[in-house]
Each structure stands twice: as C-alpha cells, then as structure tokens.
Amino acid sequence: MSRPSEGGVVWSDGDRAFRLHGGTSSRTGRQSYIDIPEVIGVAPPASAMLAFEHTGFNRVICKYREGLCCAYCGNTVTRQALTIDHILPRSRGGQLSMLNAVACCQHCNSLKGSRTPEEAGMALLLKPFVPTMAEVLYMMRPKTMSDRQLWYLKAQFKNASLRDYLSRALAA
C-alpha cells in the first residue's frame, strides 16, 4: 500500500460504522452525513510533528488522569468539584505542568495550602505522569469505546502501571 505524501486515509478497520452528521443543504433540504469505520489509520502531512504524549497542561485531562479521584485522600469526586493542586506550589517556583499537578478535592487542597506534600504530611496516592494521546482518548470516554478501538489504543499505553483503570483496560 502506498503512503500518501500529504495526509489521507492509509487503512481502516472494524465492522461497525459510525455516522457523522453535517449541515443541511439549503438547496435540497437534506442533511449531509458520512459513515466512518471504528479505526482509521491516516498519514500525516510530511510537515506534521506527531505528539505521542499530551503536551502542555490541561485541567480536564489532569482530572480524568486521576480517575476523578483525589490524589491525596482517594475519594471519588465529580469533575467540577475537583481542584488542581501544584505539588511544588507556584508560590515556591512550581510550574503548571502535568508532572507538577494533581487533581484533588477542595478539602485536601486547602489542607495542603502552599506547602509540599511532605511538609503538609500528606502522601500522594497517585504519581503524576504525562499521558500518551491513546491514554487521553481512553480516559475521556472509556464507556463509549468499542472493543476494536480499545484493542488499537491499548498497544500505545505507556503508563498502565500507574493507574488501575489503565491496567484493567490492558487486561480486557
């Protein structure tokens, strides 16, 4: 199979097709749609830089990375109720990054304050990590993922030993 030089579909896999709906034609009044397979392999444009890890910081991804649990007490909390804690506080030079931030409940965040976890006597239950894009896709929508999609993504998991939900997905 030849590889397109400037992007395009290289291969696809899966028995199920998903229908994506577009806009409605002003001429015909019909809505457009396209059927796509479960997994699509594409060739990026030659100039594209591929990011296999999530780069930068994202609050929502940080919360899902922790499995919507507090990194200090382990309690399950809603995404909206979780806060972001800087392991090394920003007031002491800590950066806003995926490796220096964890999701935690408001109580634990207030209790820790501007101290390090060691100074506050609060052990981190979860080690922060930079997730791969495959892990991000899984952690954001685990219940809507087909078996074929999970099969494809879990080969790209690098941090399964750090979170139970990722290691369970690998075992499935």
N, C-alpha and C positions, 0 to 999 in steps of 0.2 A: 504494500500500500504506500503510495507516495504521500509525503508530508507537505501540506500547503505552506508556501513561504510567508504569507501574511495572514495567518489565522484561519479558522474554519474548522468544521467537524472532521475529525480523523476517524473516529469509531463511536459506536453506541452499543448499549447492551441493556437487556431487561425485557420482560414480557409485557409489563404494564406500560401504558402510555398516559401521560398527563396532558390535559387540555388547558392551555393558557388562552384566556380571552383578551381580545384587544378592543379597539374602538368600534363605533357604529358608523357605517358608511352613510354619508348624507345623501348619496345618490340612490342606493338600493335599500337603505334602512336595515341592513343585516349587520350583525356583529361579526367581526373577524375573529379567527382563532387559529391556533397551531397546536398540533399534537406532538409531544416530545417523549422520548424514551426515558426510563428511570435514570440511566447513567449516560452521560455524553462526554467523550474524550475530545478535546479541542487542541489545536495547535495555536500557541500564542503568536502574535506578531513577532517578528525577529527582534524588534527593539524592546520588547517587554521584559521587565525584570520580574521574575517569579518570586513571590514571597511564600515560602513554605511554612513559616511561622507568622502568627499575627504580629504585626509590627505596631509600635506605638502603644498607647494606653486607651482602654475603652471600659467605662464603668459597668456597662451591662454585661460584657464578656467576663469581666472580673467577678461579678456576682454569680453568673452561671458557672464559671470555672470552679467556684467553691461549692457547687451543687445547691445553691440557695441556702447555705448553712453559715452560721457564724464561725469564723476561723479560730475564735478563742473559746467559746463555750460549747460549740457544736450544735446549738439549737437551729432548727429549720425556721427560716424567716421568709416572708414574702419579698419579692424583688424590690418592691417600693420601700419596704421597711429597712432593708439592708443599707448600711452606710459603707463608705470606703475608708479604711484606716491605712495610714502610712506607717510601715514597720519602723523605719527610721523617720521620725517626724520631719515634716518640711521645715519647721522652725529650727531644726538642727542640721539642715543641709540635705535631707532626704528628697530624692527625686520622685516625680509622679511617673511610675513605670509599673509594668506587670510584675516585676520581681520585687518591688518595694511596696506593693499594695495588696491588701486582702479585703474581702467583704466581711463585715461583722455587724452584729446588732448594735443598736444605739446605746444600750446599757454598757456593753463591753468597750465600745469606742470612748464613751465618757469616762469610764473607769480607768482606761489606759492613759487618756489625756495626751500630753506631749512628751511622754516617756517611751522608752523602748519596751518591748515585751518583757525583757529580763528585769529592767528597773521596776516595772509595774507588777512583777511576779505573775505574769500571765503567759503561759506557754502557748505557742502557736500549734494548733491541732493539724493544720494544713500547710504544707510547704507551697509557696507561690511558684509558678512556672509560666513560661511563655508558651501558650498552646499553639499547636500546628493549625493550619486552616481546616484540616479534616476534623480535628477535635472541636474547633469552634462550630462547624456545621452540625456535628453530632450533639454537642452540649446545648445548643439553642433549640433543637427540635427533635429530641430522641423518640418521641411517641409517633411522629409523622413519617419516620424514616422507613423505607421498605427494606426487606432483607438484602436485596441486591445492592442498594445504596450503602447499607451498613457494611456489607462484605467489602465493597470498594474502599470505603473510608477507613475502616479499622486497620488496614495494612499501612496506613500513614500515621497512626497514633504513636507518639514518642513518649508520652507521659502517663501511660496507663497505670504504672505502679504508684503514681501519686494520688489517684482518685479512684474510689470504689466503683463509681458509675462507669468510668472508662474501662476498668479491668473486667467488670461484668459484661460490657459490650464486646470485649475481645473474646470472652468465653462463650458468647452466644453463637 
